[in-house]
Amino acid sequence: MTNKLKKHKHKIKLALFIISSLLLFSILNILFLPEYISKYLILLLNLAFFFIISFKEGKKRQNKGYIGGLKISLIGICIYFLINLIILHNIIGFKTIIYYLIIILISIYASVLGINKKAS
């Protein structure tokens, strides 16, 4: 592998994971999966994604792991917000704000776990 591929190996894996999981959920939704189950699976996938990314970010940090988790969650929330606003034309409601707060809390928790896991 070249140095560039080695450097971005984990990003490529996460991108492939996201694409394959979205493709899988799309196929399951088309075939037989009810919409409410699909919504919960996508929710769990998003939360797991933020947990994994923040955990890895916390393992890279020397101190203040919560800042890494906050950074990751705010970047993700900005992307979700822009998608909601531009593509879906949704106004942010109470459920969306709760969803964003859960993403922030999970990301902060995961990065703190990551920094603590590195220490042990």
GIGI-V188927 format. One line per field, one symbol per residue. phi: phi as a letter, one per 30 degrees, with the letter a starting at -180 (. if undefined). psi: psi as a letter, one per 40 degrees, with the letter a starting at -180 (. if undefined). burial: b if it has 16 or more other C-alpha atoms within 10 Angstrom, else e. A space follows every 10 residues. Layout:
phi: ???
psi: ???
burial: ???
This chain:
phi: .ddddddcdd dddddddddd dddddddddd dadddddddd dddddddddd dddddddddd ddahdddddd dddddddddd ddddddddhc ddcddddddd dddddddddd dddddddddd
psi: iidddddfdd dddddddddd dddddddddd cehidddddd dddddddddd dddddddddd idigdddddd dddddddddd dddddddefh ihaddddddd dddddddddd ddddddddd.
burial: eeeeeeeeee eeeeeeeeee eeeebeeebe eeeeeeeeee eeeeeebbbb bbbbbbbbbe beeebbbbbb bbbbebbeee beeeeeeeee eeeeeeeeeb eebbbbbbbb bbbbbeeeee
